[in-house]
Amino acid sequence: MLDTLEKEKSNNTVKGDLIKSAFITSTMGVSYKLKLGKNI
C-alpha cells in the first residue's frame, strides 16, 4: 500500500502528506505506533 501511494505521489497525482503516522491494534487490545521511515 505504501509503495502505491509513493508511486502516485511521484506522478504528481496527489500532493501533500497523506500519512504522517500509523497505529496497529487488535479489536480489544492495546495499540502500537508504527515507525514510518518518512511521511507519505
C-alpha positions as CSV (number, residue, x, y, z in Angstrom):
1,M,0.0,0.0,0.0
2,L,2.8,2.4,0.9
3,D,4.6,1.7,-2.4
4,T,1.5,2.5,-4.4
5,L,0.9,5.8,-2.5
6,E,4.5,6.8,-3.1
7,K,4.2,6.0,-6.8
8,E,1.0,8.0,-7.2
9,K,2.5,10.9,-5.3
10,S,5.7,10.9,-7.5
11,N,3.4,11.2,-10.6
12,N,2.0,14.5,-9.1
13,T,-1.4,12.9,-8.9
14,V,-1.6,13.5,-5.2
15,K,0.0,16.5,-3.3
16,G,0.8,16.9,0.3
17,D,1.4,14.4,3.1
18,L,-1.1,11.6,3.1
19,I,0.2,9.5,6.1
20,K,2.1,11.1,8.9
21,S,1.7,8.3,11.5
22,A,0.1,4.9,11.8
23,F,-1.0,2.6,14.5
24,I,-1.8,-1.1,14.6
25,T,-4.2,-2.7,17.1
26,S,-6.5,-5.6,17.7
27,T,-10.2,-5.2,18.4
28,M,-10.0,-5.1,22.1
29,G,-6.2,-4.8,22.6
30,V,-3.6,-2.1,23.1
31,S,-2.4,-0.1,20.1
32,Y,1.2,0.2,18.9
33,K,2.6,3.1,16.9
34,L,4.4,2.0,13.8
35,K,7.7,3.6,12.9
36,L,7.5,5.0,9.4
37,G,10.7,5.9,7.7
38,K,9.2,9.1,6.3
39,N,5.9,10.9,5.8
40,I,4.0,9.8,2.7
